[in-house]
């Protein structure tokens, strides 16, 4: 079974994808980490983050081992990811890895921006996870400060608004996706809604 979990940054899609993967005993891939890895390599090698040629070259030599870099969870990596992800050749270079992961025997859970539309349009279940941008900023602020990063909630909100604008061209909601707004849902409530949607979608597809 292939489960596509899409949505904007800090919507809760990553947490839900991990929970669904555990529930169904499926491998999971946070596809945003691929773009964070490319962005981090850009920073490490001294490239301008808007250098599309350099970003494309790095994406074409992407290695799964890069995903183990602990810096990928930091705020700067997220900013870099959003900058390189808007480059179409970068997205194309990383597409094969994601599609191979999705279509491995038994299936997988992937979360990102375009899983249900580009990477795995044939997914058994597609979810679109969203939340009010102020709520998302609060979540990301708590996540980053819990790891010791010195940030303000106002800065995070500004970052998310900018990221939403940059990510917009690649965030197309699949016609057959179930939309879940997590603005006023706790983790357990959101997971219950996601699980119900997956069971309904996969049952309808295979029933």
N, C-alpha and C positions, 0 to 999 in steps of 0.2 A: 504494500500500500504506500502510495506517495501522498504526503500531506504538505501543502504549500501554505506558509504563514507569512503574509505580507502586511506592510504598514509603515508609517513614518517612524522616525527615531524616537526611542523612549516610550513607545506606545504600550510596551509590555509583551510584544510579540516574541522576543527572545526567551523570556521566562515561560511563556505558554508553549513554545516549540519544544523546549527541554522537557517540560512536564508531559507533553503528548508523546514525545519520544520514549520516555521512561515507561509510560502507561502501555504503549504498544510494543515495547522492546525493539525499537527501531533506531538506527544510527541517526544523528542529528548534525546539521551543518548550519552555522550562522554565516551566511554568505557575506554579510557586511565585513567579516574579518578578512576576507580576501582583499577587499578594497582598502581596509586599514593596513594590511600587510604591504600592499603596493605603495600606499602613501608613506608608510614608515620607511620603506626602502628609499623613496624619493628624498625624505628628510636626511636619512643616514648618508646618502651619496651627494648631498648638497644641491639637489635640483630645485628649481622653482616649482612649487606645487601646481602651477598652471602651465607647465611645460608639457604639452600633450605628447610630443614625440618621445621624451624621456619616459613618461608614464606608460606609454604603449610598449616601449622596449622592455621595461621592467615587468609589466604584466605578462608579456610573452615568455619570460623566463621564470614565471611564478613557480614556486615549489611548496608543497604542502607543509614542509618543515617550518616555513616562515610563520605559520599560524600559532606556533608555540611561544612566540615572543610576548612576554607579559606586558610589554608597553602598549600592545594593541588595544587594551581596555582603557587607556588614558584619554583624556579629553582631546589632546593634540592629535592623536591618531584618528579620532572621529572626525575632526575638522579636515585632516588630510584626506581621509577616505571620501568625504563628500566632494572635495575638489577634484580628485582623480576619477571618481565614478561618473562624472558628467561627460567624460571623454568616451565617445562611442567605441573607438578601437580598443580601449581598455576593457570595456564591457564584453566585447566580442572575444578578446583574448582569454578572459576568465570564464567564458560561457561553457566551454567543453568540460572543464573540471566540475562545474556545478551540475551539468546535465548527466555526466557519468555518475556522480554521487547520487543523484536523484533516482537514476534508473538501475542501481545495483540490485542484485537478486533480493527479493523480499521488500524492497522499497526503502524509503527514508523520509525524514522530516527536514524541510529546509525553511529557513526564515530569511526574508529580505524585502526587496521592493517590487521585484518583477518575477517572482517564482511562478505564480499562477498564470502569468501571461506570456512570458518569454522562455524561462528555464524549463518549466514542466507544465505546459498548458493542458497536458493529459492527466494531471494529478487527480487522484481519487477524491480528495477533499481540498477545498481552497477556503482559506480564512483571510479576512481583511481586518486587522486589529488597529483601532484608532483610539485617540483620547484627546481632550482639549489640550492645546499647546501649553497652557499654564500648568496643568496637571502634569504633563510630561516633563516640564522644566523642574518641577518640584521633585519628581522621582529621580531624575538624572542628578540633581543637586545632592540629594541624600546619598545616592550611590557613590558619587565621586568624593564627597566629604568623608564618607565612611572608610574610603581608601586613603585618606590623608591629603587629598588634593585641595589646594587653596583656591576656591572658586566662589563666586557669588551667584545667587539664584537669578539675579537680573542679567548677568552675563550669559548664563546658560539659556535663559529665555531668548535673548537676542541671537545666540548661536542657533537655537532650534528654528527660529523664524527664518533665519538665513538658509539653514540647511533644507528646510521644507521647500523654499523657493528654488534652490539648486536641484533638489531631488525630484521636483514636480514632473519634469518630462518623463522620468522613468517610473513614476508611481501611477500606473494605470490599474484600476480595480477590475478584476476579471468579472465578466457578466454573471458567472455562476458561483462567485465567492459569497460566503456568508459574512456579513459585516457585524463586528462586535465592538461596541464602544466601551472601553474600560475606565472611562473617567470616574465613574462612581461605583466601580466594582472592586472588591478585595481580590486577592490572588485566587482564593478558593472559588469564589463566585465566577471569576473570569474563566478559570480552568473548567468549571462545570459547564459553562456556556460553550466553550471551545470543544470540549469532548462531545457534547450533545450534537453539535454541528457536524463534527467529523463522522460520528456514527450514523447520522441521518444521511449525509452526503455519500459515504462509502456504501451504505446499505442500498441507497437508491441506484447507485451506479452498478452494483453487483447483484441487485435483487431481481 
